[in-house]
Amino acid sequence: GGKMSEKEVSSIKDISESKLERLSGKKIYFGHQSVGLNILDGVKDIIKENPKIKLNIVKTNEKADFSVPAVAHFFVGENTDPASKIRSFAENIEKGAGNNADIAFFKFCYVDFHAASDIEKVFLEYKNTMERLKKEYPSTEFIHVTAPLTTQTSAVKAIVKRLLGKPDNNINRNKFNELLHREYADKEPIFDLAKTESTYPNGSRASFTSGGANYYSLVPEYTDDGGHLNERGRKVVALELLNFLSNLK
């Protein structure tokens, strides 16, 4: 736990070899859907270029084999249904990952949050579930992940969408992420996926205003379809994830 280092990493060489070595000895459990696959592909890209990194990435069913260190990953819940992901993650932890995994986390997908989402309700269920899991499995470190973003559509498209009554979902994704920060910042580790997705290589952020408030969106260069990460985007995120995980105490 503790405070995360805010140091920006621009290459794998910015992460000390001893930290990466320590990370490769951990048992990591990761639930996700498609953006998660993009991120893991990014991790694989980095490993290919740096064979010294010995991370073993294994796709698993609910019951991961933790006899050896690995990044065990699985599909969590149903897309568009965030409550199903929370439940599915908890069930999988209870099936044997709890106390066997050193680090466990799952991420939502951008499709899980739409204009009509009850963000407070989703967050409350998330918070209660994570609290329960932390109590039940004290030797596993649970980490939190902000919800991924999409690119902001052009103004013309946005007006058409507004007329059709379909405001962009980035607003609710940002609201969920704010609740996550408010609850856990400085208390528990947060991998800020949304921040990485919305930060240009020069450090500025992709953002937009709505109703006088500022919200973040996905950097267009990191995606080919507005939501999934392309080769460039997945590598940027994978690097941050490796940095984040290798800095956990």
N, C-alpha and C positions, 0 to 999 in steps of 0.2 A: 504493500500500500504506500501511503505517504505521497508527497508531492512529486508530480512527474517533472522530468527535466523538460523545459520548454525549448531546448536547443534544437534549431532546425537541422535536419540532415539532408544533404544533397546527394550523397552517394553512400554506398554500403561501407566505404572506407571510413566514414565518420562514426561508425559504430565499432567499439573496441572488440578485437578478436576474442578477448577473454569473456566478454559479455555474451557474444554470439555462441561461444563454446558452452557457456553455462546454460544458455537457452536451449541448445540442442540436447541437453540432458533432461529437459522437462517433459512432462506429459500434459499436453494441451488439448482441450476439448472445445470444438468450435461448431456451433449450429448456424446455418445460413441458408440462403437461396441463391439466385443467380449472381448478384453482385459479389457475394462471398466467393463464388467460383472464379470470378474475374480477379479478385484479390489474391486468391491462392495461385492462379496462373502467374500473377505478377511476382509472387514469392518464388515460384519455380523458375521464372526468367532470371531472377537475381541469383539463385543457386547455380543455374547453368553457367553464368558468367563468373561465379565465385565458388568453385567446387570445394573450397575449404569449409563452406557452411554445410554442416551435416544435419539438416533438418529433414526428418522423415515424415512426409505428408501422406496420410492414409485415409481413404474414404471408408467410412465405417457405417454399420447399421446402428440401431439404437445402442447396442451393447459393444462398447469399444474395448479392445484388448489393450490393457495398460501394463502388460508385463515388460514392455520396452518403451523408452521415450519416443514420442511421436506427436505430430499435429494430427489428431484424429478429428475428421470433420464429417458432418452429416446434414441432410436436409431437414430443416425444422419447420413443422406446421404447414399451413396452407397460405400461399400468397394471397393478399388482400384481406386476410383475417389475422390481425395482430394478436388477438387473444389466443388463437390456436398455436401461435409460435411460443407464447409464454408458457402455455400448458405443456406443449411438446418438449420444450427445453427442460422443464421441471421433471417430467416423466423420465426423460433420458438420463438426467442426473441421478434420479432415484433408482434407475435400473442398474447402476453400478459405476457410473463415472464419479459420483460423489465420493469424496475422500481418496479416490484413486487418481483423479486428475489433479495436477498441481495448479493449473489455471483453467478456468472454464468461462465461456461467454457465448452469446449468440447475438446476431444483429437482425434488425428488422429490414424490410425492403422498402424502396420508395413507394411501391404500390400499396403498402399497408396503411398509408395515410392519405386520405382524400378530403375534399372540402367538408364532407358531412361527418368526419370522424369525431368521436367524443374523446378528445386528447386526454382530458383529466381522468376519464374512466380507464383508458388504456394504461396510463401511467400509474394509477393507483394499483391496478392489478399487477403490473410489472414490479412495482416497489414491494408490495406485500409478498409476492412470490420470491423475489431475490432475498428478502429478509429471512424468509422461512428456510431457504436453501442454505444461507450463510450460517444459520443456527444449527441446522442439521448436519452440515458438512464443514466443520471448522478448519480442516486441513486443506481444503480447496480454496484457492483465491478466485473469487468471482469478480469479473471486471465488466464495466458498462460500455456500451458502444452507441454513439449518436446515430440517428436515422440518416441514411443516405439521401442525397438531393437529386433533383433533375435540373437540366438547363432551363433558364427562363425563356419562355416563348417570346417571339417578337411582339411589339406593342400592338400591331394590327391584329394578330392572332388573339392576343389577350382581350382586346375589345370584343371580338366575335365571341370568344369564350364567355365573357361576362354577360353578353346579351343572351347566350344560351344557358346562363346560370351555372357555369362550371368554372369557378375561380381556380387558379393554380394551387396545387397541393403543397407547394414548397412552404406556404405560410404555416400549415399545420405541422409539417415536418420540423420547421424551425421552432414552433411552439413546444412540441414534444421535447426537442433537444434542450430548450431553455429549462423545462421542468427537470430534466435529467441533471443539468448543471447545478440548478438551484439545490437539488437534493444531495448530490454527491461530490461536488467540487471541493477539493482540499480534504475530503474525508475518505473517498474510495477512488480507485483508478478508473478514469474514463478515457477510452480511446476515441478521440474526437474525429471520427470518420468524416462528418459533414464539414468540419473545418478544413481538413486536408483536401476534400473534394472541391471546396470553394476558394482555395488559395492558389493564385497563379504562381508560376516559378519565381516571379520577382517579389512575391510576398503580399501583393495587393489581393483583395477579395472580390469575387463575383457576387454582386448583390443587387437588390432592387428595392424600391419603396412601394408600400401599399398602405393606404389609410394612415399616412404619416409615420409609419414604422419601417425600419430597415430589416430586410431578410436576406439570407444567403442562398445562393444557387450554385449548381455544378458548373465548373469551368468548361466552356464548350470544347476546348482542345483535348479534354480528357475523355471524350465520349464520341461515338459515331451515331448513336441513336437517341441521345438526349437523356439517357439514364444509366445504361450499362457502361462499364469502363473499357476504353480501348487500350491498346498496348502501352501507350504513354501514361494514361490515367492509372492503370492497374499497377504500374511500376512505382509511380509516385506514392500511391496508397500502401503498397506492399512494403516499401522502404520505411514509411512512418510506422507501420504496424510492427515490423521487426525491431525498430528503434524503441517503440513503446514497450513491447514484450521483454526486450533485453534489459530495460531499465527497471522492471518490476523487482521489488526487493526479494 
